[in-house]
């Protein structure tokens, strides 16, 4: 067993793992099998001065722990690894429960005591650079890839001890946070462009017709997506490992969504071209996490910088009642009757959903291209399917389809307002043109969600005037 290896056998394993340059230091530190299995990230950083060596060693050690190491013999031979080598991810295991600031240099400490304004001036400051460098050096004892919590722990401790460093942001340390993140980006090794991504760029270029059946391209007046750059320290193998880890996390009874979102950020640049070259079925097979509403919305936020659910909720909070009052017809009467019978706590949510479903009526358009009640969508464009026995405002099962593929649901936890923002995610992520039968309704919501770059159409202006 590994824990019974001698120092010599550990060195043989290093040689087999192409880490023979570390043999001397392992011998000097007397690292045997038991010590090998107990090494922490901090210890590894001291044993291997270069980042590439640390990544390689941690990867090989993880495979050794999870595999079937050979029994001890005179001619130890560690079998070559057959599985792909994962890139280790940041972990908070070694991070202290209560972070303690490092000991600052006399110059920095004296300036902090005197509350030197150079720490918070807009221009580049020698003192602020020195402070950030000291904090950076201390944090790298734990990890080179800090999480948001780690940044918050460190900078929170800093502004607690030195309150004058607070800026005008909500957290109080946005300026320092940006400086510290930039320091980590600068010091870490830059990722070489992935061959696969470059190949797709050369093959498909900037424009490529959608391969999703029946879906067409939109006008150029939509808000453009944010530029996505390759994430440092991620390559083709680590991207695949991230996607695999996301799928495994989703199968758990209580998935860690923060971990999934972090991995989504790491793989965004590699996944973005897939929307142009894959059908809906192919994409959701490769990225099943996008079938989860909160993760689909997060993908949209990463790509276009908008939290659609928050923006729509804020708009409906002020406008839903006016939309329902302005609308006329049997559907409005049915909704009103349902809301009068509902509990007051449910009534507000029902009001928002009613506003979403009644807007096509105000636009004099066909709502079946936005949502269908107890029937299949008539077109391949993103559509809500609402299953209900009585009113579509109460006790419903909502699902969303695109190109005949169930993307989300059916689920009782999805309502019309959440379904609408998920539909917009699909329209924008797949870059699909709005159907003519519900074009103005979607343009109206597009403007409300801050996604439009075009002038409003006449029907949109008419309804906006009615609701003002």
PyMOL commands that set and color helices and strands:
alter all, ss='L'
color gray80, all
select helices_A, chain A and resi 2-4+7-16+20-28+33-37+41-47+51-66+106-113+117-119+126-139+148-161+163-165+174-187+195-204+236-250+257-272+274-277+280-286+288-291+293-304+308-326+330-341+344-362+367-369+416-429+436-448+458-467
alter helices_A, ss='H'
color red, helices_A
select strands_A, chain A and resi 371-373+383-387+397-402+405-411
alter strands_A, ss='S'
color yellow, strands_A
deselect
rebuild
show_as cartoon
